[in-house]
Amino acid sequence: MSTTERHTLPSGAWVQLRDPKTLRRGDKKRAVASVTGDGDRPLAMAYEMTDGILAILIIDWSYDLPLPSASLESLDLLPLEDDEELMKITEPVRKLLWPEASDPKDTKDEASPTEPSAA
């Protein structure tokens, strides 16, 4: 049985989130589909990705608006004071969906007499 978590936001509103452990490949594809940018505007892409994640995570909320899964535009109508908290809430899920690739340079063995090979 999965659990959900309710987050109270700075405005006093709340969001009920699906357990990220229940996410599947199709959910990831739906989150990616929300990104319309071409990579030239990283901040805009971060918001689009957050919107996609919120659309797959939010199962209920106290706002008098359609859920993001039904209308992503609802997210644009939320109070600005809740924005930063929603970004924080989605960060662990973003890392779950898109783990950052490790760079051999970041794991250099200081005791090794040679440099890591460029693979």
Biotite code that builds the C-alpha atoms (Angstrom):
import biotite.structure as struc

atoms = struc.array([
    struc.Atom([0.000, 0.000, 0.000], chain_id="A", res_id=1, res_name="MET", atom_name="CA", element="C"),
    struc.Atom([1.437, 3.364, -0.968], chain_id="A", res_id=2, res_name="SER", atom_name="CA", element="C"),
    struc.Atom([1.297, 6.451, 1.184], chain_id="A", res_id=3, res_name="THR", atom_name="CA", element="C"),
    struc.Atom([0.743, 10.056, 0.312], chain_id="A", res_id=4, res_name="THR", atom_name="CA", element="C"),
    struc.Atom([2.076, 13.168, 1.928], chain_id="A", res_id=5, res_name="GLU", atom_name="CA", element="C"),
    struc.Atom([0.325, 16.468, 2.526], chain_id="A", res_id=6, res_name="ARG", atom_name="CA", element="C"),
    struc.Atom([2.428, 19.634, 2.411], chain_id="A", res_id=7, res_name="HIS", atom_name="CA", element="C"),
    struc.Atom([1.182, 22.892, 3.838], chain_id="A", res_id=8, res_name="THR", atom_name="CA", element="C"),
    struc.Atom([2.427, 25.816, 1.767], chain_id="A", res_id=9, res_name="LEU", atom_name="CA", element="C"),
    struc.Atom([3.308, 29.351, 2.947], chain_id="A", res_id=10, res_name="PRO", atom_name="CA", element="C"),
    struc.Atom([-0.062, 30.719, 1.764], chain_id="A", res_id=11, res_name="SER", atom_name="CA", element="C"),
    struc.Atom([-1.854, 28.197, 3.985], chain_id="A", res_id=12, res_name="GLY", atom_name="CA", element="C"),
    struc.Atom([-2.936, 26.098, 1.011], chain_id="A", res_id=13, res_name="ALA", atom_name="CA", element="C"),
    struc.Atom([-1.936, 22.437, 0.867], chain_id="A", res_id=14, res_name="TRP", atom_name="CA", element="C"),
    struc.Atom([-0.990, 19.862, -1.742], chain_id="A", res_id=15, res_name="VAL", atom_name="CA", element="C"),
    struc.Atom([-1.410, 16.104, -1.400], chain_id="A", res_id=16, res_name="GLN", atom_name="CA", element="C"),
    struc.Atom([1.375, 14.256, -3.203], chain_id="A", res_id=17, res_name="LEU", atom_name="CA", element="C"),
    struc.Atom([1.623, 10.767, -4.543], chain_id="A", res_id=18, res_name="ARG", atom_name="CA", element="C"),
    struc.Atom([4.430, 8.636, -3.126], chain_id="A", res_id=19, res_name="ASP", atom_name="CA", element="C"),
    struc.Atom([7.404, 9.109, -5.509], chain_id="A", res_id=20, res_name="PRO", atom_name="CA", element="C"),
    struc.Atom([8.242, 5.404, -5.069], chain_id="A", res_id=21, res_name="LYS", atom_name="CA", element="C"),
    struc.Atom([5.130, 4.619, -7.112], chain_id="A", res_id=22, res_name="THR", atom_name="CA", element="C"),
    struc.Atom([6.360, 6.548, -10.161], chain_id="A", res_id=23, res_name="LEU", atom_name="CA", element="C"),
    struc.Atom([6.864, 4.589, -13.365], chain_id="A", res_id=24, res_name="ARG", atom_name="CA", element="C"),
    struc.Atom([8.573, 5.145, -16.706], chain_id="A", res_id=25, res_name="ARG", atom_name="CA", element="C"),
    struc.Atom([5.343, 6.504, -18.179], chain_id="A", res_id=26, res_name="GLY", atom_name="CA", element="C"),
    struc.Atom([5.204, 9.163, -15.480], chain_id="A", res_id=27, res_name="ASP", atom_name="CA", element="C"),
    struc.Atom([8.716, 10.251, -16.398], chain_id="A", res_id=28, res_name="LYS", atom_name="CA", element="C"),
    struc.Atom([7.715, 10.457, -20.064], chain_id="A", res_id=29, res_name="LYS", atom_name="CA", element="C"),
    struc.Atom([4.709, 12.646, -19.160], chain_id="A", res_id=30, res_name="ARG", atom_name="CA", element="C"),
    struc.Atom([6.940, 14.966, -17.106], chain_id="A", res_id=31, res_name="ALA", atom_name="CA", element="C"),
    struc.Atom([9.404, 15.265, -19.992], chain_id="A", res_id=32, res_name="VAL", atom_name="CA", element="C"),
    struc.Atom([6.556, 15.971, -22.429], chain_id="A", res_id=33, res_name="ALA", atom_name="CA", element="C"),
    struc.Atom([5.786, 19.141, -20.481], chain_id="A", res_id=34, res_name="SER", atom_name="CA", element="C"),
    struc.Atom([9.171, 20.640, -21.380], chain_id="A", res_id=35, res_name="VAL", atom_name="CA", element="C"),
    struc.Atom([8.821, 22.715, -24.536], chain_id="A", res_id=36, res_name="THR", atom_name="CA", element="C"),
    struc.Atom([12.098, 24.642, -24.367], chain_id="A", res_id=37, res_name="GLY", atom_name="CA", element="C"),
    struc.Atom([15.157, 24.017, -26.497], chain_id="A", res_id=38, res_name="ASP", atom_name="CA", element="C"),
    struc.Atom([17.756, 24.278, -23.745], chain_id="A", res_id=39, res_name="GLY", atom_name="CA", element="C"),
    struc.Atom([18.648, 27.926, -24.350], chain_id="A", res_id=40, res_name="ASP", atom_name="CA", element="C"),
    struc.Atom([16.621, 29.050, -21.343], chain_id="A", res_id=41, res_name="ARG", atom_name="CA", element="C"),
    struc.Atom([17.589, 26.815, -18.413], chain_id="A", res_id=42, res_name="PRO", atom_name="CA", element="C"),
    struc.Atom([15.472, 28.649, -15.834], chain_id="A", res_id=43, res_name="LEU", atom_name="CA", element="C"),
    struc.Atom([12.365, 28.379, -18.002], chain_id="A", res_id=44, res_name="ALA", atom_name="CA", element="C"),
    struc.Atom([13.092, 24.691, -18.546], chain_id="A", res_id=45, res_name="MET", atom_name="CA", element="C"),
    struc.Atom([13.456, 24.189, -14.787], chain_id="A", res_id=46, res_name="ALA", atom_name="CA", element="C"),
    struc.Atom([9.965, 25.625, -14.281], chain_id="A", res_id=47, res_name="TYR", atom_name="CA", element="C"),
    struc.Atom([8.529, 23.518, -17.089], chain_id="A", res_id=48, res_name="GLU", atom_name="CA", element="C"),
    struc.Atom([10.104, 20.388, -15.605], chain_id="A", res_id=49, res_name="MET", atom_name="CA", element="C"),
    struc.Atom([8.776, 21.299, -12.153], chain_id="A", res_id=50, res_name="THR", atom_name="CA", element="C"),
    struc.Atom([5.318, 21.735, -13.673], chain_id="A", res_id=51, res_name="ASP", atom_name="CA", element="C"),
    struc.Atom([5.593, 18.287, -15.246], chain_id="A", res_id=52, res_name="GLY", atom_name="CA", element="C"),
    struc.Atom([6.675, 16.739, -11.955], chain_id="A", res_id=53, res_name="ILE", atom_name="CA", element="C"),
    struc.Atom([3.862, 18.471, -10.073], chain_id="A", res_id=54, res_name="LEU", atom_name="CA", element="C"),
    struc.Atom([1.378, 17.205, -12.655], chain_id="A", res_id=55, res_name="ALA", atom_name="CA", element="C"),
    struc.Atom([2.366, 13.602, -11.955], chain_id="A", res_id=56, res_name="ILE", atom_name="CA", element="C"),
    struc.Atom([2.716, 14.035, -8.171], chain_id="A", res_id=57, res_name="LEU", atom_name="CA", element="C"),
    struc.Atom([-0.251, 16.145, -7.058], chain_id="A", res_id=58, res_name="ILE", atom_name="CA", element="C"),
    struc.Atom([-3.305, 14.009, -6.391], chain_id="A", res_id=59, res_name="ILE", atom_name="CA", element="C"),
    struc.Atom([-5.285, 16.652, -4.488], chain_id="A", res_id=60, res_name="ASP", atom_name="CA", element="C"),
    struc.Atom([-4.965, 20.239, -3.316], chain_id="A", res_id=61, res_name="TRP", atom_name="CA", element="C"),
    struc.Atom([-6.890, 22.972, -1.557], chain_id="A", res_id=62, res_name="SER", atom_name="CA", element="C"),
    struc.Atom([-6.790, 25.473, -4.420], chain_id="A", res_id=63, res_name="TYR", atom_name="CA", element="C"),
    struc.Atom([-10.065, 26.142, -6.221], chain_id="A", res_id=64, res_name="ASP", atom_name="CA", element="C"),
    struc.Atom([-8.444, 25.194, -9.529], chain_id="A", res_id=65, res_name="LEU", atom_name="CA", element="C"),
    struc.Atom([-8.223, 22.062, -11.668], chain_id="A", res_id=66, res_name="PRO", atom_name="CA", element="C"),
    struc.Atom([-5.402, 19.718, -10.683], chain_id="A", res_id=67, res_name="LEU", atom_name="CA", element="C"),
    struc.Atom([-2.211, 20.147, -12.742], chain_id="A", res_id=68, res_name="PRO", atom_name="CA", element="C"),
    struc.Atom([-2.746, 16.717, -14.309], chain_id="A", res_id=69, res_name="SER", atom_name="CA", element="C"),
    struc.Atom([-5.910, 18.148, -15.884], chain_id="A", res_id=70, res_name="ALA", atom_name="CA", element="C"),
    struc.Atom([-4.569, 21.629, -16.597], chain_id="A", res_id=71, res_name="SER", atom_name="CA", element="C"),
    struc.Atom([-0.922, 22.655, -16.253], chain_id="A", res_id=72, res_name="LEU", atom_name="CA", element="C"),
    struc.Atom([-2.097, 26.261, -16.523], chain_id="A", res_id=73, res_name="GLU", atom_name="CA", element="C"),
    struc.Atom([-3.472, 25.970, -12.969], chain_id="A", res_id=74, res_name="SER", atom_name="CA", element="C"),
    struc.Atom([0.105, 26.105, -11.703], chain_id="A", res_id=75, res_name="LEU", atom_name="CA", element="C"),
    struc.Atom([0.532, 29.566, -13.226], chain_id="A", res_id=76, res_name="ASP", atom_name="CA", element="C"),
    struc.Atom([-2.325, 30.817, -11.052], chain_id="A", res_id=77, res_name="LEU", atom_name="CA", element="C"),
    struc.Atom([-0.847, 29.754, -7.703], chain_id="A", res_id=78, res_name="LEU", atom_name="CA", element="C"),
    struc.Atom([0.298, 32.402, -5.230], chain_id="A", res_id=79, res_name="PRO", atom_name="CA", element="C"),
    struc.Atom([3.906, 33.442, -5.719], chain_id="A", res_id=80, res_name="LEU", atom_name="CA", element="C"),
    struc.Atom([4.582, 32.826, -2.031], chain_id="A", res_id=81, res_name="GLU", atom_name="CA", element="C"),
    struc.Atom([4.074, 29.077, -2.624], chain_id="A", res_id=82, res_name="ASP", atom_name="CA", element="C"),
    struc.Atom([6.448, 28.893, -5.582], chain_id="A", res_id=83, res_name="ASP", atom_name="CA", element="C"),
    struc.Atom([9.725, 28.318, -3.739], chain_id="A", res_id=84, res_name="GLU", atom_name="CA", element="C"),
    struc.Atom([8.227, 25.624, -1.527], chain_id="A", res_id=85, res_name="GLU", atom_name="CA", element="C"),
    struc.Atom([6.846, 23.767, -4.559], chain_id="A", res_id=86, res_name="LEU", atom_name="CA", element="C"),
    struc.Atom([10.296, 23.927, -6.185], chain_id="A", res_id=87, res_name="MET", atom_name="CA", element="C"),
    struc.Atom([11.839, 22.460, -2.997], chain_id="A", res_id=88, res_name="LYS", atom_name="CA", element="C"),
    struc.Atom([9.234, 19.708, -2.800], chain_id="A", res_id=89, res_name="ILE", atom_name="CA", element="C"),
    struc.Atom([9.954, 18.562, -6.345], chain_id="A", res_id=90, res_name="THR", atom_name="CA", element="C"),
    struc.Atom([13.773, 18.598, -6.095], chain_id="A", res_id=91, res_name="GLU", atom_name="CA", element="C"),
    struc.Atom([14.159, 15.082, -4.603], chain_id="A", res_id=92, res_name="PRO", atom_name="CA", element="C"),
    struc.Atom([11.774, 13.715, -7.221], chain_id="A", res_id=93, res_name="VAL", atom_name="CA", element="C"),
    struc.Atom([13.724, 15.413, -10.017], chain_id="A", res_id=94, res_name="ARG", atom_name="CA", element="C"),
    struc.Atom([16.867, 13.729, -8.713], chain_id="A", res_id=95, res_name="LYS", atom_name="CA", element="C"),
    struc.Atom([15.033, 10.406, -8.571], chain_id="A", res_id=96, res_name="LEU", atom_name="CA", element="C"),
    struc.Atom([13.832, 10.728, -12.168], chain_id="A", res_id=97, res_name="LEU", atom_name="CA", element="C"),
    struc.Atom([17.073, 12.171, -13.552], chain_id="A", res_id=98, res_name="TRP", atom_name="CA", element="C"),
    struc.Atom([20.029, 11.167, -11.397], chain_id="A", res_id=99, res_name="PRO", atom_name="CA", element="C"),
    struc.Atom([23.075, 13.184, -12.276], chain_id="A", res_id=100, res_name="GLU", atom_name="CA", element="C"),
    struc.Atom([25.756, 11.213, -14.070], chain_id="A", res_id=101, res_name="ALA", atom_name="CA", element="C"),
    struc.Atom([28.995, 11.029, -12.186], chain_id="A", res_id=102, res_name="SER", atom_name="CA", element="C"),
    struc.Atom([32.059, 12.630, -13.703], chain_id="A", res_id=103, res_name="ASP", atom_name="CA", element="C"),
    struc.Atom([35.371, 10.787, -13.245], chain_id="A", res_id=104, res_name="PRO", atom_name="CA", element="C"),
    struc.Atom([36.992, 14.149, -12.504], chain_id="A", res_id=105, res_name="LYS", atom_name="CA", element="C"),
    struc.Atom([34.746, 14.464, -9.450], chain_id="A", res_id=106, res_name="ASP", atom_name="CA", element="C"),
    struc.Atom([35.997, 11.181, -8.029], chain_id="A", res_id=107, res_name="THR", atom_name="CA", element="C"),
    struc.Atom([39.708, 11.613, -8.584], chain_id="A", res_id=108, res_name="LYS", atom_name="CA", element="C"),
    struc.Atom([41.768, 9.425, -6.273], chain_id="A", res_id=109, res_name="ASP", atom_name="CA", element="C"),
    struc.Atom([44.272, 11.769, -4.669], chain_id="A", res_id=110, res_name="GLU", atom_name="CA", element="C"),
    struc.Atom([46.472, 8.799, -3.672], chain_id="A", res_id=111, res_name="ALA", atom_name="CA", element="C"),
    struc.Atom([46.753, 7.568, -7.271], chain_id="A", res_id=112, res_name="SER", atom_name="CA", element="C"),
    struc.Atom([49.996, 8.484, -9.109], chain_id="A", res_id=113, res_name="PRO", atom_name="CA", element="C"),
    struc.Atom([48.130, 8.705, -12.458], chain_id="A", res_id=114, res_name="THR", atom_name="CA", element="C"),
    struc.Atom([45.228, 10.713, -13.840], chain_id="A", res_id=115, res_name="GLU", atom_name="CA", element="C"),
    struc.Atom([41.916, 8.982, -14.606], chain_id="A", res_id=116, res_name="PRO", atom_name="CA", element="C"),
    struc.Atom([41.685, 7.789, -18.187], chain_id="A", res_id=117, res_name="SER", atom_name="CA", element="C"),
    struc.Atom([39.334, 9.628, -20.520], chain_id="A", res_id=118, res_name="ALA", atom_name="CA", element="C"),
    struc.Atom([36.819, 6.944, -21.366], chain_id="A", res_id=119, res_name="ALA", atom_name="CA", element="C"),
])
